[in-house]
Amino acid sequence: MKKLYANFVSILFAVLCLVFTACSQSITAGKGTGTVRVVVGGGAARSVDSVSRLPVFDETNTKITVTGEDGTVWKKAAPIPVELQIPAGTKITVEVIVTTAAGEWRGSAVHTVTEGDNPVAVKLSKTPKSVRNILSSVISQTPYGDAKVTLKLASGKELLTDVNIGSNYIIPVTARDGNGRIYALYDKGGSRHFSRFDAEGNEDAGFETAIQGILPSSLGRIKTMTVDPKTGTLFIAVFTTQTDVYAVTETSHNTFTRSNSVDLATLPDIETNDTLTAVAAYNGELFLTVQRKRLPPVTKPNKLFACTAALSGTALTLTEKNAAELDELRTSAVMNVPTECTGLFADASGVYCLLREQMLDSGMRYMVGALACYSRDGNTVTYLKKHSKAGATDAYLPFDSASFANPIGFIGSDEDYIYIADDGINIEYLNENWRINGNKNRIAAFNRKTKEITFRNTEATWYAEKPGYKFPETPVLLWEKDSSGAVRYWTSAAGTDPFSSDNKLFETSASEKLTDIFCYDQEGNLYILWKNGSTNKVRRFALKEDGSYRQPGEDTSLTSHDVSAIAVDVSDGWNILYYACKNGHDGHIQKKSWNVGNFFSTASDVSEYDLLFDADATPVTALAANRDGVFVGVRELDSSQTKYTLKVGKYTKDTGAADGEGIDIVTAAPLYTAHSTNGPYTSYNEAIHDLRIVDGTLYAVTSKLEQKMVYSIGKHRLDEFRSRGILYKVGSTERFAGTAEELDKKEAVNPETGLGTGYGFYRFIAVKPKKLVIASDSAWGKGGTNPVPGENQDTDTVLEYDLATHLASEPENAGGGFSKKLNKGICEFGWQ
């Protein structure tokens, strides 16, 4: 493949000679016709190592189009030379487009064909008409945010790989000179590098060594840099004990001279402690943004300076012409996060500045950005596409597709547009909290003429890659009592594994008491109630990324009174633990809270919150809480003490006031069947054992124990035992009204021979997306008062209910025995 090279004959233009030889056929055969030949000429071809490093011309990247005045396309092809026949007198336009990995150069000429030779000179601009976008993609990332990225051009040409990004590394700084060459300052392999790439995207191997040879300190001290596309001057900012700026000029390929240093603190309104954040240069002017660090803080710490950069030999003088303060994107003192300038771009029309502010922790989730345009003539700043929530005080902001989220740099330009990388993160309200849910990687196109900005998605991942939000999924929780009454907890993938030292979660000593009362929060973290002496405590086990629990957990103390239920709500940036306790005949629901990011052990009492119940007539058996309120499951006895109602009430989170009338699950059910004083009867013991909220819907599980009592040895004794379990969809937590819906029921099985099966839905024992995992703690028995052993069978099972398909799995035998057993005593069963 033959390659030709551009020969540029002036500072601004290169001449591409297209020689048209019109050999009129009328000369040889009559008149009126001729042959036109288009060739590339104009002198000796340049060497690819020449100082200009301008694009190579060949048939793969050069396109020549010859068009007639009437729109006729005489030739549109890449191969060089081009042969074509054109009638004399035809007015033609010759267009040349040279496209390389880094940019595009154009030129055109208009000519009227005459008889004989028709040489046409097309001036090809030395400055590219467009430069390809520089894209970045994350190739590896640590849990702490440090990453390695690849930089490549939009054409696919790779520039750099394994570039370090993170807290100890800079974000790569890129710039272009007037020839379309790319300059990159970046960290790699633990050290800072400064590279240059030619118009074809090939690295200039000697550039870094040459630059380092003229600087008074190491490359690691370079803070930022830029290049003036009009003059070719490099400006390099070096930080030691102060920020110094040097002007560097190239006299021949990779032969540089350096100016004296200029301390930025010598400019008005810049101090030594101020931080230089971005620089740009154009036609002898240097523009820079500084974040001013003052005590007391200034209202607008970011300031843009326009300076004349006068270079006389090696003497650099920076003279401040104008300066303008830049707005903070969020002005609330609550935010306490300064706005940051991430890039400057200068052209003949103005100076463009990228601004961003973000917070992704400490109970805040937001990203806001803006493009500001500085007029050097009027010394004014115009804000273009400022985020719609700029200036608002919201701690959480969703991603806004029409606004900048995280503008991180200017990546390319053409005659009409300037292109900007927007390394956004998708912030959404999911699972009752503001979450980071993947990325919103985009390229913004700023129209220089209309001032409009449009966004398009890109496959580039820029400098940070955040995973999509993963709804929590926990292992199944199992527990059982030993013969002494001590309880131990462990985890199992499917709920069928027995206890072992490998899956142990929580086991107390003989002096401590572990209960079967526990709950989960929206994040899947687990909270278990236990008692140390007279004090009730709750131990929190944080759910880790791998789906296991962090051990040994951390505790907070509650009360010395008996606790019947707990619930934890971490919605909307609040951390609150609710607990129901009994003090004599009085029942209370109280709460503790702790700040986001703090240890659970720091939870403190919220003394003004105290929801009262009659502990005898209306005992609390279950709790749940979310962003919409506190939900309390109770068992109400009527005044005659013969009927009961199972009900869930809703209460406000701030005052504990009743919110609506609540929803009945079971209404006015009998406690026992009618019977004579010493006659047999059946008693019914039914309760709401647990509540769970999934996607804004409240679910409940109950068990109904049917106990046949017979009169024996002077008292009624338990002779037969069976139970059933029911899963209810109680209702929407936001609009809490209506009637509970029965989703699944498991009835006791009474076989004609052999042992029977009971079901008693007792606890929700895992957190899984769109599913409920239920522990059924039950038994079946008959003949409890017989003098010989009766028949009894504990049926401890685990089943899963799919909320999407409304299907329940077949119960599996649980690996643990849960809370109660049906034991045969001397003359009756005992359910304990």
WONORGI-V777828 format. One record per backbone hydrogen bond with DSSP energy under -0.5 kcal/mol. CO is the residue of the C=O (numbers start at 1). NH is the residue of the N-H. Records with the same first field share a line. If there is no record, write none. Layout:
BEGIN
CO = NH ; NH
END
This chain:
BEGIN
2 = 59
4 = 57
6 = 8
7 = 15
12 = 126
13 = 9 ; 10
14 = 16 ; 124
15 = 17
16 = 18 ; 122
17 = 19 ; 41
18 = 20 ; 120
19 = 21
20 = 22 ; 118
21 = 23
22 = 24 ; 116
24 = 27 ; 28
25 = 29
26 = 30
33 = 25 ; 26
35 = 23
36 = 84
37 = 39
38 = 81 ; 82
39 = 19 ; 41
41 = 17
47 = 50
50 = 53
53 = 199
55 = 6
56 = 58
57 = 4
58 = 61 ; 62
61 = 99
63 = 97
64 = 77
65 = 67 ; 95
66 = 74 ; 75
67 = 93
68 = 71
72 = 68 ; 74
75 = 66
77 = 64
82 = 38
84 = 36
87 = 90
90 = 92 ; 113
91 = 69
92 = 111
93 = 67 ; 95
94 = 109
95 = 65
96 = 107
97 = 63 ; 99
98 = 100 ; 105
101 = 155
102 = 132
103 = 100
104 = 129 ; 130
105 = 98
106 = 125
107 = 96
109 = 94
111 = 92 ; 113
113 = 89
116 = 22
118 = 20
120 = 18 ; 122
121 = 123
122 = 16 ; 124
123 = 125
124 = 14
130 = 104
131 = 413
133 = 135 ; 154
135 = 152
136 = 461 ; 462
137 = 150
140 = 148
142 = 145
146 = 142
147 = 165
148 = 139 ; 140
149 = 163
150 = 137
151 = 159 ; 160
152 = 135
153 = 156
157 = 153
160 = 151
163 = 149
164 = 187
165 = 147
166 = 169
169 = 166
173 = 185
175 = 183
177 = 180
181 = 177
182 = 197
183 = 175
184 = 195
185 = 173
186 = 193
187 = 164
188 = 191
191 = 188
193 = 186
195 = 184
196 = 204
197 = 182
198 = 201
199 = 102
202 = 198
203 = 205
204 = 207 ; 208
206 = 210
207 = 211
208 = 212
209 = 213
210 = 214
211 = 214 ; 215
218 = 221
219 = 222
221 = 239
224 = 237
226 = 235
227 = 229
228 = 232
233 = 228
234 = 236 ; 248
235 = 226
236 = 238 ; 246
237 = 223 ; 224
238 = 240 ; 244
242 = 240 ; 244
243 = 264
244 = 238
245 = 262
246 = 236
247 = 259
248 = 234
249 = 251 ; 257
252 = 255
254 = 256
255 = 251 ; 252
257 = 249
262 = 245
263 = 266
264 = 267
267 = 270
271 = 274
274 = 276
275 = 291
278 = 289
280 = 287
281 = 229
282 = 285
284 = 309
285 = 282
286 = 307
287 = 280
288 = 305
289 = 277 ; 278
290 = 292 ; 303
291 = 275 ; 293
292 = 294
299 = 301
301 = 292
302 = 326
303 = 290
304 = 324
305 = 288 ; 307
306 = 321 ; 322
307 = 286 ; 309
308 = 310 ; 319
309 = 311
310 = 312 ; 317
311 = 313
312 = 314 ; 315
314 = 260 ; 316
315 = 312
317 = 310 ; 319
318 = 320
319 = 308
322 = 306
324 = 304
329 = 391
332 = 335 ; 336
340 = 342 ; 356
343 = 354
345 = 352
350 = 347
351 = 374
352 = 345
353 = 372
354 = 342 ; 343
355 = 370
356 = 340
357 = 368
359 = 366
361 = 364
365 = 397
366 = 359
368 = 357
369 = 387
370 = 355
371 = 384
372 = 353 ; 374
373 = 375 ; 382
374 = 351 ; 376
375 = 379 ; 380
380 = 375
382 = 373 ; 384
384 = 371
385 = 404
387 = 390
389 = 392
395 = 365
399 = 401
400 = 403
404 = 369
406 = 423
409 = 421
411 = 134
412 = 419
413 = 131
416 = 448
417 = 414
418 = 446
419 = 411 ; 412
420 = 444
421 = 408 ; 409 ; 423
422 = 424 ; 442
424 = 440
425 = 427
426 = 428 ; 437
427 = 399
428 = 430 ; 435
430 = 433
432 = 572
433 = 430 ; 435
435 = 428 ; 437
438 = 426
440 = 424 ; 442
441 = 458
442 = 422
443 = 456
444 = 420 ; 446
445 = 447 ; 454
446 = 418 ; 448
447 = 451
452 = 447
454 = 445
456 = 443
461 = 464
464 = 466
467 = 438
469 = 471
476 = 492
478 = 490
479 = 818
480 = 488
482 = 485
486 = 482
487 = 508
488 = 480
489 = 505 ; 506
490 = 478
492 = 476
495 = 815
500 = 504
503 = 491
506 = 489
509 = 512
511 = 533
513 = 531
516 = 518
517 = 529
519 = 527
521 = 524
525 = 521
526 = 541
527 = 519
528 = 539
529 = 515
530 = 537
531 = 513 ; 533
532 = 535
534 = 536
535 = 532
536 = 558
537 = 530
538 = 540 ; 556
539 = 528
540 = 542 ; 554
541 = 526
542 = 550
544 = 547
547 = 475
548 = 544
554 = 540
556 = 538
559 = 536
562 = 582
565 = 580
567 = 578
569 = 576
570 = 573
571 = 574
574 = 576
575 = 594
576 = 569 ; 578
577 = 592
578 = 567
579 = 590
580 = 564 ; 565
581 = 588
582 = 562
583 = 586
585 = 615 ; 616
586 = 583
587 = 613
588 = 581
589 = 611
590 = 579
591 = 606
592 = 577
593 = 604
595 = 598
599 = 602
600 = 603
604 = 593
605 = 607
606 = 609
608 = 610
610 = 612
611 = 589
613 = 587 ; 615
614 = 618
617 = 637
619 = 635
622 = 633
623 = 691
624 = 631
626 = 629
629 = 626
630 = 651
631 = 624 ; 633
632 = 634 ; 649
633 = 621 ; 622
634 = 636 ; 647
635 = 619
636 = 645
638 = 641
642 = 671
643 = 638
644 = 669
645 = 636 ; 647
646 = 665 ; 666
647 = 634
648 = 663
649 = 632
650 = 659
651 = 630
657 = 652
658 = 660
663 = 648
664 = 740
666 = 646
669 = 644
671 = 684
676 = 679
681 = 709
682 = 673
683 = 707
684 = 686
685 = 705
687 = 689 ; 703
690 = 701
692 = 699
694 = 697
696 = 733 ; 734
697 = 694
698 = 730 ; 731
699 = 692
700 = 728
701 = 689 ; 690
702 = 726 ; 761
703 = 687 ; 705
704 = 724
705 = 685 ; 707
706 = 708 ; 722
707 = 683 ; 709
708 = 719 ; 720
709 = 681
710 = 712 ; 717
712 = 715
715 = 712
717 = 710 ; 719
718 = 829
719 = 784
720 = 708
721 = 781
722 = 706
723 = 759
724 = 704
725 = 746
726 = 702
727 = 743 ; 744
728 = 700 ; 730
729 = 741
731 = 698
734 = 736
735 = 737
741 = 729 ; 743
744 = 727
745 = 747
746 = 725
748 = 750
749 = 751 ; 757
757 = 749
760 = 777
763 = 765 ; 775
765 = 477
766 = 768 ; 773
767 = 474
768 = 771
770 = 803 ; 804
771 = 768
772 = 774 ; 801
773 = 765
774 = 776 ; 799
775 = 762 ; 763 ; 777
776 = 778 ; 797
778 = 795
780 = 793
781 = 721
782 = 791
783 = 786
790 = 792
791 = 782
793 = 780
795 = 778 ; 797
796 = 814
797 = 776
798 = 812
799 = 774
800 = 802 ; 809
801 = 772 ; 803
802 = 806 ; 807
807 = 802
812 = 798
818 = 481
821 = 823 ; 832
823 = 825 ; 830
828 = 825
830 = 823 ; 832
END
